[in-house]
Amino acid sequence: MVSLLSCRTLGSSLSVKKGLTSLLLAITAGGCFNLAAQQDNTPLVDPVSPIAIKLNTEVQPTVLPPVSLEQTSKARFAKTASFDSDSVVKIARRLAQKPYVTLTDPLPPGLAKISYDEYRDIRFKPEASIWKAEGLPYQMQLFHRGFYFQDLIEIALVEGKQATHLAYNSEYFSAGDVLSQRLPTEDIGYSGLRIHYPLNSPAYFDELMVFQGASYFRALGKGSDYGLSSRGLALNTAEPEGEEFPIFRAFWVERPNTDSNLIVVHALLDSPSVAGAYRFSVRPGDNTHIDVEATLFPRIDLVKVGLAPSTSMFLHSMNGRQNTDDFRPEVHDSDALLILNGRGERLWRPLANPKQLQVSAFMDNSPQGFGLIQRERSFEAYQDLEAHYERRPSLWVEPVGNWGAGEVVLTEIPTDSEIHDNIVSYWKPKQAIAAGSEFHFTYRLIWGNEPEVDDGTVIVARTASGRADIAKATPRRLFVIDYQVKEGNNDEIPVAQVQSSAGVITNVVISRQPKTNGYRLAFEMDPQDAELIELRAELKFTGPRDVETWLYRWTL
């Protein structure tokens, strides 16, 4: 199997249930619910003010009292102090030299137990947005603590060589009639932040990026809606002992310049196993680029570690509608994992919603890129007037420098609801990251459209499957793969090669697909006694041509 797919296959096991439960709970606490099915289509991670804030509004900015020294003294990390590019690295290094301490910052009685509707009733005042009165290209808003977001997250503003702690201020927020508790007056901190930028129109500050919950964050490209998330680090994902979820304990946000579209956010990561320093350099556009520079300081050997992790949702598609009771043809934030490996081969792996937990690992050396892709962009494929899955962004990860040997890991978790993110992907280095070391890595995140391909490249446009006999039920499966030629012709009919790790492949047929300016590959698979089969399909042309390799795991 390894020689066929260059990947390591892990099946499901009852022993991973503990890890699976921990993952779903942390996804919940991390604000990574996909609540598109709600009537108001408001994601949990965005429970306060509207996405768009109009520029040049006639509402006068709220004048807020200055931060007092008494308030700033409560900060553990994001203090009022001098600041430079190494400040967070130094804090993380010192933190890792000590045993991990669980920070306890209880909320006032009552506020810790508010409901989802009460939490949504706490809204940040748009007129109180940071930098609003200064005419800068960015504005920043803050999230209140409460509901699932209990942790105190510290925030500091950086200007020049100086950081200033941003203390909690109840005047930043308004609350309606639903909230039964009064907002506190003491400095309870925040639960996260979000950055606004006029992404889609010069007249509006759109919500561009959110940090809230554990080490989760999300961003948007032009014209897209929130979908999948990224994380600072993944540890022990779907392992029997349970997953460990590092948290961004503090943020330092640099004041943006008037003549640049760059904003820089620094973050301190901490967990029982590791401390870390992160720097996010954000440039919005049709695709929003985020350059991530990270330094990890492990307290223990990091064996089961995931770099540049992404988390998404896949419920069903035309490739997996067995036992589906849904008026929509497809429901997903991402439809496949795309890998551009170190050899330059493009691997397209459609996602699945299996009956049991599945983990796949695609071995590689110095990958050029990988990511969870939303390639299907037609409304007709989803037929959802509220969720608009056709507008969900892809997330492409480009390693910077040589990441060496390792594997791209894909975890697919069973789910019966679109409100749960059940897909995780990341890079796992072959060698453990040693305790006491300093591990630095850099990568770029591209939110929006998938990576561009050269003219003539043949990509997978659609995967569908169903029973192979139209007259009666049968265990044999029919797979149909449509390919698209990017800005080229499909004059030549290629040779199709289909391989399987078990079962029998028959009736392999390749023909032109005029609707996609490409080809259609169809084949039947008889699983026989197999419960799990790895499939691989390739198109071979007479001359050199870039063609995506189709991979898929079929399970009973």
RODO-2510 file (C-alpha; in nm, 4 decimals, decimal comma):
residues 556
     n   res          X          Y          Z
     1     m     0,0000     0,0000     0,0000
     2     v     0,2840     0,2359     0,0766
     3     s     0,4445     0,1783    -0,2607
     4     l     0,1144     0,2394    -0,4355
     5     l     0,0189     0,5658    -0,2654
     6     s     0,3344     0,6898    -0,0931
     7     c     0,1224     0,7232     0,2170
     8     r     0,0774     0,5580     0,5521
     9     t    -0,2767     0,4440     0,6300
    10     l    -0,4339     0,4346     0,9723
    11     g    -0,7824     0,2977     1,0209
    12     s    -1,0309     0,3558     1,2989
    13     s    -1,0217     0,2136     1,6483
    14     l    -1,2310     0,2273     1,9618
    15     s    -0,9166     0,3378     2,1447
    16     v    -0,9246     0,6760     1,9719
    17     k    -1,2684     0,7678     2,1041
    18     k    -1,1149     0,9615     2,3921
    19     g    -0,9009     1,1616     2,1541
    20     l    -1,1957     1,2181     1,9217
    21     t    -1,4134     1,3451     2,2050
    22     s    -1,1403     1,5824     2,3191
    23     l    -1,1011     1,7131     1,9653
    24     l    -1,4725     1,7847     1,9198
    25     l    -1,4953     1,9530     2,2596
    26     a    -1,1971     2,1727     2,1870
    27     i    -1,3319     2,2612     1,8441
    28     t    -1,6482     2,3675     2,0236
    29     a    -1,4576     2,5767     2,2773
    30     g    -1,2384     2,7137     2,0025
    31     g    -1,5345     2,8744     1,8325
    32     c    -1,4996     2,6576     1,5255
    33     f    -1,8618     2,5575     1,5034
    34     n    -2,0058     2,5876     1,1561
    35     l    -2,3445     2,7353     1,2372
    36     a    -2,4520     2,7987     0,8800
    37     a    -2,7644     2,5970     0,9408
    38     q    -2,8966     2,8535     1,1860
    39     q    -3,1767     3,0732     1,0664
    40     d    -2,9698     3,3880     1,1095
    41     n    -2,6536     3,2282     0,9688
    42     t    -2,4363     3,3910     1,2358
    43     p    -2,1202     3,1936     1,3164
    44     l    -2,0440     3,1420     1,6820
    45     v    -1,7019     3,2962     1,6417
    46     d    -1,8694     3,6168     1,5273
    47     p    -2,1348     3,6762     1,7908
    48     v    -2,1256     4,0521     1,8142
    49     s    -2,1269     4,3379     1,5691
    50     p    -2,1991     4,3118     1,1947
    51     i    -1,9253     4,2054     0,9543
    52     a    -1,9202     4,5357     0,7677
    53     i    -1,8669     4,8726     0,9368
    54     k    -1,9343     5,1738     0,7236
    55     l    -1,6544     5,4242     0,6821
    56     n    -1,6992     5,7953     0,7374
    57     t    -2,0027     5,7340     0,9521
    58     e    -2,1517     6,0350     1,1207
    59     v    -2,1633     5,8540     1,4539
    60     q    -1,8930     6,0169     1,6693
    61     p    -1,6317     5,7842     1,8214
    62     t    -1,6800     5,7038     2,1865
    63     v    -1,4179     5,8783     2,4013
    64     l    -1,2804     5,6079     2,6294
    65     p    -1,0876     5,6656     2,9506
    66     p    -0,7119     5,6049     2,9337
    67     v    -0,5655     5,2817     3,0655
    68     s    -0,4438     5,3291     3,4226
    69     l    -0,1196     5,1922     3,5661
    70     e    -0,3231     5,0048     3,8243
    71     q    -0,5032     4,8214     3,5466
    72     t    -0,1893     4,7431     3,3469
    73     s    -0,0225     4,5896     3,6528
    74     k    -0,2635     4,2957     3,6229
    75     a    -0,1131     4,1823     3,2945
    76     r     0,1080     3,8740     3,3061
    77     f     0,2426     3,8889     2,9518
    78     a     0,1091     4,1742     2,7376
    79     k     0,2335     4,4427     2,9713
    80     t     0,3017     4,8092     2,9187
    81     a     0,6752     4,7907     2,8420
    82     s     0,9332     4,8345     2,5711
    83     f     0,8826     4,6011     2,2733
    84     d     1,0873     4,4728     1,9808
    85     s     1,0782     4,1833     1,7340
    86     d     1,2300     3,9429     1,9905
    87     s     1,0120     4,0359     2,2871
    88     v     0,7599     3,7525     2,2503
    89     v     1,0369     3,5025     2,1740
    90     k     1,2054     3,5955     2,5017
    91     i     0,8788     3,5588     2,6940
    92     a     0,8128     3,2156     2,5387
    93     r     1,1690     3,1005     2,6111
    94     r     1,1385     3,1971     2,9793
    95     l     0,7932     3,0416     3,0023
    96     a     0,9160     2,7069     2,8660
    97     q     1,1945     2,6897     3,1237
    98     k     0,9343     2,6568     3,3984
    99     p     0,6699     2,3871     3,4570
   100     y     0,3395     2,4585     3,2889
   101     v     0,0927     2,6481     3,5058
   102     t    -0,2808     2,6367     3,4453
   103     l    -0,3992     2,9956     3,4690
   104     t    -0,7233     3,0473     3,6547
   105     d    -0,9023     3,3733     3,5912
   106     p    -1,2629     3,3112     3,6946
   107     l    -1,5321     3,5303     3,5553
   108     p    -1,7718     3,7071     3,7907
   109     p    -2,0514     3,4773     3,9146
   110     g    -2,3249     3,4491     3,6580
   111     l    -2,1221     3,5696     3,3609
   112     a    -1,9428     3,2356     3,3357
   113     k    -2,2733     3,0522     3,2970
   114     i    -2,4488     3,2685     3,0405
   115     s    -2,6185     3,1007     2,7461
   116     y    -2,5278     3,1298     2,3797
   117     d    -2,8081     3,3802     2,3205
   118     e    -2,6947     3,5889     2,6179
   119     y    -2,3362     3,5849     2,4945
   120     r    -2,4468     3,7006     2,1518
   121     d    -2,6275     3,9867     2,3212
   122     i    -2,2922     4,1366     2,4257
   123     r    -2,1842     4,3466     2,1287
   124     f    -1,8715     4,5482     2,0674
   125     k    -1,9565     4,9074     1,9805
   126     p    -1,8354     4,9767     1,6247
   127     e    -1,7740     5,3408     1,7132
   128     a    -1,5287     5,2228     1,9802
   129     s    -1,3101     5,0334     1,7311
   130     i    -0,9387     5,0737     1,7913
   131     w    -0,7812     5,3289     1,5487
   132     k    -1,1240     5,4319     1,4162
   133     a    -1,0645     5,8009     1,4834
   134     e    -0,7137     5,7947     1,3332
   135     g    -0,8001     5,7276     0,9697
   136     l    -0,5796     5,4169     0,9484
   137     p    -0,6388     5,1363     0,6960
   138     y    -0,7298     4,8943     0,9784
   139     q    -0,9608     4,8860     1,2769
   140     m    -0,9703     4,6335     1,5605
   141     q    -1,2532     4,5063     1,7779
   142     l    -1,2472     4,2821     2,0841
   143     f    -1,4439     3,9805     2,2043
   144     h    -1,5978     3,9611     2,5499
   145     r    -1,5394     3,6641     2,7761
   146     g    -1,8226     3,4238     2,8487
   147     f    -2,0081     3,1139     2,7241
   148     y    -1,7443     2,8776     2,5740
   149     f    -1,4810     3,1516     2,5749
   150     q    -1,3753     3,1525     2,9400
   151     d    -0,9986     3,2056     2,9088
   152     l    -0,8533     3,5496     2,9752
   153     i    -0,6594     3,6646     2,6702
   154     e    -0,4280     3,9619     2,7128
   155     i    -0,3864     4,2232     2,4406
   156     a    -0,1354     4,5032     2,3968
   157     l    -0,1052     4,7724     2,1324
   158     v     0,2415     4,8332     1,9882
   159     e     0,3594     5,1639     1,8498
   160     g     0,7245     5,2129     1,7702
   161     k     0,9241     5,0403     2,0444
   162     q     0,6496     5,0625     2,3041
   163     a     0,3742     4,8155     2,3989
   164     t     0,0711     4,9359     2,5959
   165     h    -0,1539     4,6901     2,7753
   166     l    -0,5152     4,7188     2,6623
   167     a    -0,7237     4,6711     2,9745
   168     y    -1,0838     4,5561     2,9691
   169     n    -1,3327     4,8379     2,9503
   170     s    -1,7054     4,7769     2,9741
   171     e    -1,7628     5,0967     2,7735
   172     y    -1,6412     4,9101     2,4653
   173     f    -1,9526     4,6895     2,4777
   174     s    -2,3281     4,7163     2,4734
   175     a    -2,5756     4,4601     2,5989
   176     g    -2,9410     4,4133     2,5142
   177     d    -3,2366     4,2772     2,7044
   178     v    -3,1383     3,9110     2,6607
   179     l    -2,8315     3,9313     2,8874
   180     s    -2,9412     3,8898     3,2478
   181     q    -2,6031     3,9884     3,3958
   182     r    -2,4439     4,3311     3,4257
   183     l    -2,1095     4,3795     3,2548
   184     p    -1,8220     4,3860     3,5053
   185     t    -1,6189     4,6945     3,5833
   186     e    -1,2914     4,5226     3,6809
   187     d    -1,0238     4,4247     3,4263
   188     i    -1,1342     4,0741     3,3251
   189     g    -0,9463     4,0821     2,9945
   190     y    -1,0874     3,9650     2,6624
   191     s    -1,1438     3,6357     2,4831
   192     g    -0,9989     3,7381     2,1470
   193     l    -0,9828     4,0011     1,8780
   194     r    -1,0822     4,0664     1,5209
   195     i    -0,9306     4,2883     1,2562
   196     h    -1,1317     4,4918     1,0045
   197     y    -1,0220     4,6224     0,6667
   198     p    -1,2047     4,7640     0,3582
   199     l    -1,1608     4,4341     0,1737
   200     n    -1,4572     4,4364    -0,0644
   201     s    -1,5356     4,8065    -0,0915
   202     p    -1,3547     5,1292     0,0023
   203     a    -1,6702     5,2352     0,1869
   204     y    -1,6731     4,9512     0,4428
   205     f    -1,4398     4,7977     0,6970
   206     d    -1,5090     4,4288     0,6443
   207     e    -1,4190     4,1731     0,9038
   208     l    -1,0880     4,0335     0,7778
   209     m    -0,9439     3,8114     1,0502
   210     v    -1,0438     3,6639     1,3867
   211     f    -0,8398     3,5195     1,6744
   212     q    -1,0644     3,3494     1,9300
   213     g    -1,0604     3,0180     2,1121
   214     a    -0,7448     2,8137     2,1905
   215     s    -0,5014     2,8862     1,9033
   216     y    -0,7701     2,9043     1,6316
   217     f    -0,7884     3,1871     1,3800
   218     r    -0,9681     3,2546     1,0519
   219     a    -0,9298     3,4991     0,7657
   220     l    -1,1006     3,5971     0,4408
   221     g    -1,0097     3,6796     0,0849
   222     k    -1,2116     3,9216    -0,1243
   223     g    -1,5689     3,8032    -0,1816
   224     s    -1,5471     3,5041     0,0519
   225     d    -1,7351     3,4075     0,3685
   226     y    -1,5921     3,2447     0,6800
   227     g    -1,5411     2,8707     0,6497
   228     l    -1,2405     2,6692     0,7593
   229     s    -0,9956     2,7689     1,0341
   230     s    -0,6243     2,7534     1,1003
   231     r    -0,4474     2,6860     1,4299
   232     g    -0,1150     2,7712     1,5828
   233     l    -0,0224     2,4094     1,6529
   234     a    -0,1759     2,0613     1,6684
   235     l    -0,0675     1,8132     1,9369
   236     n    -0,1771     1,4486     1,9633
   237     t    -0,4655     1,4930     1,7200
   238     a    -0,7124     1,2011     1,7418
   239     e    -0,4797     1,0065     1,9706
   240     p    -0,6146     0,7699     2,2413
   241     e    -0,4717     0,9813     2,5234
   242     g    -0,6673     1,2830     2,4057
   243     e    -0,5602     1,5870     2,2062
   244     e    -0,3735     1,8731     2,3694
   245     f    -0,4855     2,2193     2,2620
   246     p    -0,2321     2,5021     2,2994
   247     i    -0,3751     2,8470     2,3549
   248     f    -0,2713     3,1933     2,2424
   249     r    -0,2481     3,3577     2,5843
   250     a    -0,1567     3,7071     2,4681
   251     f    -0,1441     3,9224     2,1557
   252     w     0,0608     4,2284     2,0642
   253     v    -0,0886     4,4174     1,7683
   254     e     0,1298     4,6678     1,5864
   255     r    -0,0234     4,9986     1,4887
   256     p    -0,0669     4,9916     1,1087
   257     n     0,0788     5,2615     0,8841
   258     t    -0,1336     5,4870     0,6668
   259     d     0,0693     5,4094     0,3525
   260     s     0,0685     5,0283     0,3744
   261     n    -0,1834     4,7442     0,3725
   262     l     0,0304     4,5421     0,6182
   263     i    -0,0688     4,4681     0,9749
   264     v     0,1429     4,2601     1,2140
   265     v     0,0146     4,0556     1,5076
   266     h     0,2396     3,8803     1,7599
   267     a     0,1067     3,5957     1,9750
   268     l     0,2287     3,3943     2,2740
   269     l     0,1364     3,0255     2,2633
   270     d     0,1368     2,8003     2,5688
   271     s     0,0366     2,4467     2,6650
   272     p     0,1631     2,1727     2,8997
   273     s     0,4030     2,0476     2,6299
   274     v     0,5314     2,3625     2,4630
   275     a     0,5526     2,7411     2,4631
   276     g     0,5893     2,9383     2,1437
   277     a     0,6184     3,2806     1,9831
   278     y     0,4265     3,3630     1,6626
   279     r     0,4375     3,6589     1,4285
   280     f     0,1571     3,7036     1,1726
   281     s     0,2204     3,9502     0,8865
   282     v    -0,1143     4,0048     0,7156
   283     r    -0,1741     4,1480     0,3686
   284     p    -0,5368     4,1389     0,2465
   285     g    -0,6475     4,1177    -0,1160
   286     d    -0,8236     3,8901    -0,3633
   287     n    -0,6309     3,6296    -0,1672
   288     t    -0,5249     3,7309     0,1818
   289     h    -0,1640     3,6364     0,2534
   290     i    -0,0481     3,5729     0,6094
   291     d     0,3223     3,5085     0,6639
   292     v     0,3714     3,3100     0,9837
   293     e     0,7028     3,3012     1,1692
   294     a     0,7012     3,0689     1,4691
   295     t     0,9532     2,9556     1,7299
   296     l     0,8640     2,6622     1,9555
   297     f     1,0208     2,5867     2,2957
   298     p     0,9149     2,2305     2,3860
   299     r     0,8950     2,1269     2,7504
   300     i     0,8849     1,7615     2,6376
   301     d     0,9726     1,5807     2,3153
   302     l     0,7014     1,6701     2,0602
   303     v     0,6444     1,3391     1,8812
   304     k     0,2879     1,3725     1,7560
   305     v     0,3012     1,7349     1,6479
   306     g     0,1250     1,9074     1,3572
   307     l     0,2615     2,2238     1,1967
   308     a     0,0351     2,4680     1,0094
   309     p    -0,2861     2,2806     1,0976
   310     s    -0,6174     2,3531     0,9249
   311     t    -0,9639     2,2532     1,0458
   312     s    -1,2685     2,2289     0,8192
   313     m    -1,6111     2,0695     0,7712
   314     f    -1,7212     1,8013     0,5269
   315     l    -2,0679     1,6477     0,5511
   316     h    -2,1383     1,5043     0,2071
   317     s    -2,0854     1,5524    -0,1663
   318     m    -2,1727     1,3709    -0,4875
   319     n    -1,8970     1,1294    -0,3910
   320     g    -2,0589     1,0286    -0,0627
   321     r    -2,4355     1,0554    -0,0352
   322     q    -2,5076     0,7095     0,1024
   323     n    -2,7674     0,7386     0,3799
   324     t    -2,7880     1,1157     0,3217
   325     d    -3,1236     1,2806     0,3877
   326     d    -3,0617     1,6356     0,2658
   327     f    -3,2174     1,8522    -0,0045
   328     r    -2,8754     1,9959    -0,0875
   329     p    -2,6504     1,8020    -0,3271
   330     e    -2,3327     1,8939    -0,1364
   331     v    -2,2521     2,0373     0,2067
   332     h    -1,8896     2,1187     0,2909
   333     d    -1,6442     2,4000     0,3627
   334     s    -1,3704     2,2105     0,1756
   335     d    -1,4026     1,9342    -0,0805
   336     a    -1,0467     1,7979    -0,0979
   337     l    -0,6926     1,7987     0,0296
   338     l    -0,4471     1,9223    -0,2343
   339     i    -0,0752     1,8458    -0,2031
   340     l     0,2099     1,9746    -0,4177
   341     n     0,4833     1,7434    -0,2983
   342     g     0,8578     1,7853    -0,3064
   343     r     0,8800     1,6144    -0,6463
   344     g     0,6306     1,8566    -0,8000
   345     e     0,3459     1,6029    -0,8198
   346     r    -0,0060     1,7385    -0,7622
   347     l    -0,2166     1,5042    -0,5471
   348     w    -0,5919     1,5577    -0,5206
   349     r    -0,7596     1,3689    -0,2358
   350     p    -1,1394     1,4208    -0,2114
   351     l    -1,2601     1,4383     0,1483
   352     a    -1,4967     1,1866     0,3047
   353     n    -1,7314     1,1644     0,6013
   354     p    -1,6530     0,8080     0,7091
   355     k    -1,8469     0,5858     0,9450
   356     q    -1,5384     0,5549     1,1648
   357     l    -1,2450     0,7839     1,2357
   358     q    -0,9865     0,7713     0,9552
   359     v    -0,6307     0,9058     0,9510
   360     s    -0,4173     0,9168     0,6351
   361     a    -0,0538     1,0243     0,6120
   362     f     0,1100     1,1212     0,2814
   363     m     0,4865     1,0880     0,3144
   364     d     0,7008     1,3559     0,1528
   365     n     1,0281     1,5448     0,1672
   366     s     1,0296     1,9252     0,1618
   367     p     0,6692     1,9791     0,0440
   368     q     0,6002     2,2751    -0,1811
   369     g     0,2476     2,3237    -0,0504
   370     f    -0,0677     2,1627     0,0840
   371     g    -0,4126     2,2739     0,1870
   372     l    -0,7847     2,2158     0,2182
   373     i    -0,9471     2,3385    -0,1012
   374     q    -1,3011     2,4441    -0,1896
   375     r    -1,2896     2,3913    -0,5670
   376     e    -1,6613     2,3618    -0,6412
   377     r    -1,7747     2,7242    -0,6807
   378     s    -2,1218     2,6941    -0,8339
   379     f    -2,4332     2,7694    -0,6303
   380     e    -2,6085     2,4821    -0,8070
   381     a    -2,3767     2,2331    -0,6359
   382     y    -2,4991     2,3385    -0,2892
   383     q    -2,8431     2,5001    -0,3348
   384     d    -2,8123     2,6738     0,0035
   385     l    -2,9426     3,0306     0,0114
   386     e    -2,8111     3,0921     0,3646
   387     a    -2,4793     2,9090     0,4019
   388     h    -2,3449     2,9836     0,0507
   389     y    -2,0785     2,7152     0,0651
   390     e    -1,9640     2,8234    -0,2803
   391     r    -1,8125     3,1316    -0,1110
   392     r    -1,6069     2,9485     0,1499
   393     p    -1,2327     3,0163     0,1149
   394     s    -0,9630     2,7631     0,0379
   395     l    -0,6570     2,7654     0,2640
   396     w    -0,3198     2,6945     0,1015
   397     v    -0,0052     2,6413     0,3087
   398     e     0,3324     2,7223     0,1509
   399     p     0,6317     2,6144     0,3616
   400     v     0,9219     2,8584     0,3532
   401     g     1,2619     2,6923     0,3442
   402     n     1,3284     2,3193     0,3705
   403     w     1,0842     2,1445     0,6030
   404     g     1,2681     1,8144     0,5480
   405     a     1,1109     1,4695     0,5715
   406     g     0,7685     1,4110     0,7163
   407     e     0,4097     1,3636     0,6108
   408     v     0,0937     1,5567     0,5386
   409     v    -0,1643     1,4110     0,7762
   410     l    -0,5381     1,4113     0,7058
   411     t    -0,7892     1,3258     0,9794
   412     e    -1,1538     1,2620     0,8868
   413     i    -1,3998     1,2408     1,1777
   414     p    -1,7526     1,0993     1,1412
   415     t    -2,0274     1,3564     1,1820
   416     d    -2,3996     1,3770     1,1169
   417     s    -2,4185     1,7559     1,1341
   418     e    -2,2640     2,0484     0,9500
   419     i    -2,2217     2,2442     1,2749
   420     h    -1,9094     2,0416     1,3583
   421     d    -1,5707     2,0823     1,1969
   422     n    -1,4595     1,7233     1,1360
   423     i    -1,1580     1,7573     0,9042
   424     v    -0,8005     1,8305     1,0173
   425     s    -0,4826     1,8518     0,8079
   426     y    -0,1247     1,9438     0,9024
   427     w     0,2446     1,8688     0,8436
   428     k     0,4080     1,6183     1,0817
   429     p     0,7899     1,6256     1,0830
   430     k     0,9580     1,2843     1,0686
   431     q     1,1826     1,3671     1,3622
   432     a     1,0436     1,4604     1,7004
   433     i     1,1081     1,8162     1,8175
   434     a     1,3339     1,7682     2,1195
   435     a     1,2582     1,9008     2,4648
   436     g     1,4688     2,2024     2,5533
   437     s     1,5347     2,2905     2,1892
   438     e     1,4347     2,6005     1,9926
   439     f     1,2501     2,5037     1,6755
   440     h     1,1894     2,7780     1,4200
   441     f     0,9695     2,7415     1,1119
   442     t     0,8095     2,9784     0,8631
   443     y     0,5189     2,9421     0,6231
   444     r     0,2659     3,1412     0,4252
   445     l    -0,1113     3,0992     0,4504
   446     i    -0,3182     3,1989     0,1465
   447     w    -0,6915     3,2448     0,2157
   448     g    -0,9303     3,2710    -0,0784
   449     n    -0,8851     3,0999    -0,4125
   450     e    -0,6817     2,7863    -0,4646
   451     p    -0,3320     2,8122    -0,6171
   452     e    -0,3148     2,9101    -0,9827
   453     v    -0,1957     2,6476    -1,2329
   454     d    -0,0167     2,6873    -1,5647
   455     d    -0,2071     2,6738    -1,8909
   456     g    -0,2569     2,3169    -2,0073
   457     t    -0,2642     2,1715    -1,6573
   458     v    -0,5281     1,9016    -1,6091
   459     i    -0,7044     1,9226    -1,2715
   460     v    -0,9844     1,7229    -1,1093
   461     a    -1,3111     1,9143    -1,1446
   462     r    -1,5539     1,6692    -0,9832
   463     t    -1,5715     1,3283    -0,8186
   464     a    -1,8922     1,1272    -0,7957
   465     s    -1,9750     0,7703    -0,7066
   466     g    -2,2708     0,5358    -0,6753
   467     r    -2,3705     0,1747    -0,7169
   468     a    -2,2489     0,0142    -1,0378
   469     d    -2,5756    -0,1580    -1,1323
   470     i    -2,8717     0,0630    -1,2204
   471     a    -3,1152    -0,2280    -1,2031
   472     k    -3,0500    -0,3622    -0,8536
   473     a    -2,8431    -0,3121    -0,5405
   474     t    -2,4845    -0,4287    -0,5664
   475     p    -2,1625    -0,3974    -0,3652
   476     r    -1,9804    -0,2877    -0,6808
   477     r    -1,9145     0,0854    -0,6966
   478     l    -1,9031     0,3160    -0,9987
   479     f    -1,6613     0,6083    -0,9773
   480     v    -1,6807     0,9029    -1,2178
   481     i    -1,3994     1,1601    -1,2197
   482     d    -1,4287     1,4719    -1,4346
   483     y    -1,1071     1,6532    -1,5285
   484     q    -1,0707     2,0099    -1,6518
   485     v    -0,7995     2,1434    -1,8814
   486     k    -0,6842     2,4844    -1,7685
   487     e    -0,6716     2,7193    -2,0712
   488     g    -0,5802     2,4476    -2,3183
   489     n    -0,7239     2,1849    -2,5485
   490     n    -0,8324     1,8270    -2,4945
   491     d    -0,7477     1,7013    -2,8420
   492     e    -0,5489     1,4047    -2,7138
   493     i    -0,7257     1,1223    -2,5308
   494     p    -0,4899     1,0071    -2,2546
   495     v    -0,4432     0,6580    -2,1193
   496     a    -0,6050     0,6067    -1,7790
   497     q    -0,4369     0,3994    -1,5116
   498     v    -0,6391     0,3011    -1,2042
   499     q    -0,4852     0,1113    -0,9128
   500     s    -0,6346    -0,0233    -0,5928
   501     s    -0,4878    -0,1705    -0,2759
   502     a    -0,7586    -0,4416    -0,2711
   503     g    -1,0676    -0,5472    -0,4647
   504     v    -1,0942    -0,5594    -0,8434
   505     i    -1,1049    -0,2667    -1,0899
   506     t    -1,2949    -0,3148    -1,4175
   507     n    -1,4539    -0,1203    -1,7038
   508     v    -1,2046     0,1665    -1,7085
   509     v    -1,3293     0,4189    -1,9672
   510     i    -1,1822     0,7602    -2,0582
   511     s    -1,3649     1,0059    -2,2823
   512     r    -1,3875     1,3782    -2,3510
   513     q    -1,5932     1,5933    -2,1150
   514     p    -1,7038     1,8988    -2,3160
   515     k    -1,8681     2,0697    -2,0156
   516     t    -1,5324     2,1031    -1,8398
   517     n    -1,3104     2,1249    -2,1472
   518     g    -1,1486     1,8085    -2,0205
   519     y    -1,2057     1,4390    -1,9707
   520     r    -1,4279     1,1949    -1,7849
   521     l    -1,2786     0,8838    -1,6292
   522     a    -1,5205     0,6122    -1,5195
   523     f    -1,4417     0,2768    -1,3619
   524     e    -1,6041     0,0103    -1,1492
   525     m    -1,4662    -0,1307    -0,8277
   526     d    -1,5665    -0,4611    -0,6707
   527     p    -1,4494    -0,4488    -0,3071
   528     q    -1,4975    -0,8248    -0,2628
   529     d    -1,4062    -0,8887     0,1040
   530     a    -1,2171    -0,5631     0,1648
   531     e    -1,3455    -0,3026     0,4113
   532     l    -1,0878    -0,0358     0,3204
   533     i    -0,9384     0,0281    -0,0229
   534     e    -0,6928     0,2955    -0,1335
   535     l    -0,7510     0,4092    -0,4924
   536     r    -0,5210     0,5961    -0,7290
   537     a    -0,6028     0,7229    -1,0799
   538     e    -0,3622     0,8835    -1,3269
   539     l    -0,3942     1,0136    -1,6817
   540     k    -0,0938     0,9496    -1,9088
   541     f    -0,0284     1,1667    -2,2168
   542     t     0,2228     1,1066    -2,4959
   543     g     0,4156     1,4211    -2,4005
   544     p     0,4964     1,5927    -2,0710
   545     r     0,1916     1,7502    -1,9110
   546     d     0,0953     1,8533    -1,5583
   547     v    -0,1909     1,6328    -1,4434
   548     e    -0,3360     1,5954    -1,0954
   549     t    -0,3166     1,2475    -0,9462
   550     w    -0,6501     1,1431    -0,7980
   551     l    -0,6401     0,9585    -0,4640
   552     y    -0,9271     0,8268    -0,2575
   553     r    -0,9919     0,6011     0,0368
   554     w    -1,3031     0,3867     0,0069
   555     t    -1,4399     0,2372     0,3263
   556     l    -1,7297     0,0013     0,3831
***
